[in-house]
Amino acid sequence: MYGANPEQLASLGRSLKQQITSIEGVMNAVTSALGGTNWVGPARDQFEGDWNTSFRTALSKLNQAFEAAGSDCIARSTDLQRVMGAR
């Protein structure tokens, strides 16, 4: 088969977009835990620096990718359904 099942494609798109909430939860949980932890020293400075630059940036990019891919799947599903006469 070449192509996609429109319902499955739409479901995939929704699933991808739902991951954004999970990733935002991780980002908020770590930021909150770090802010509420009494920890001083070079290890904290290193982790906090990495968290605020590399890690949060990577997670934000992942969220952007999930948003874009999810939206694309949903749009393609809608287009397929239209072409197939389902809508």
For each residue, the residues with C-beta under 8 A, 3 or more apart:
1:
2:
3: 80
4: 8 9 76 77 80
5: 8 9
6: 9 10 77 78 80 81 84 86
7: 10 11 77
8: 4 5 11 12
9: 4 5 6 12 13 73 74 76 77 80
10: 6 7 13 14 73 74 77 78
11: 7 8 14 15
12: 8 9 15 16 70 73
13: 9 10 16 17 69 70 71 72 73 74 77
14: 10 11 17 18 70 74
15: 11 12 18 19 70
16: 12 13 19 66 67 69 70 73
17: 13 14 20 66 67 70 71 74
18: 14 15 21 22
19: 15 16 22 23 63 66
20: 17 23 24 63 66 67
21: 18 24 25
22: 18 19 25 26
23: 19 20 26 27 59 62 63 66
24: 20 21 27 28 63
25: 21 22 28 29
26: 22 23 29 30 59
27: 23 24 30 31 56 59 60
28: 24 25 31 32
29: 25 26 32 33
30: 26 27 33 34 51 55
31: 27 28 34 35 51 56
32: 28 29 35 36
33: 29 30 36 37
34: 30 31 37 47 48 51
35: 31 32
36: 32 33
37: 33 34
38:
39: 43 44
40: 44
41: 44 45
42: 45 46
43: 39 46 47
44: 39 40 41 47 48
45: 41 42 48 49
46: 42 43 49 50
47: 34 43 44 50 51
48: 34 44 45 51 52
49: 45 46 52 53
50: 46 47 53 54 55
51: 30 31 34 47 48 54 55 56
52: 48 49 55 56
53: 49 50 56 57
54: 50 51 57 58
55: 30 50 51 52 58 59
56: 27 31 51 52 53 59 60
57: 53 54 60 61
58: 54 55 61 62
59: 23 26 27 55 56 62 63
60: 27 56 57 63 64
61: 57 58 64 65
62: 23 58 59 65 66
63: 19 20 23 24 59 60 66 67
64: 60 61 67 68
65: 61 62 68 69
66: 16 17 19 20 23 62 63 69 70
67: 16 17 20 63 64 70 71
68: 64 65 71 72
69: 13 16 65 66 72 73
70: 12 13 14 15 16 17 66 67 73 74
71: 13 17 67 68 74 75
72: 13 68 69 75 76
73: 9 10 12 13 16 69 70 76 77
74: 9 10 13 14 17 70 71 77 78
75: 71 72 78 79
76: 4 9 72 73 79 80
77: 4 6 7 9 10 13 73 74 80 81
78: 6 10 74 75 81 82 87
79: 75 76 82 83
80: 3 4 6 9 76 77 83 84
81: 6 77 78 84 86 87
82: 78 79 85 86 87
83: 79 80
84: 6 80 81
85: 82
86: 6 81 82
87: 78 81 82
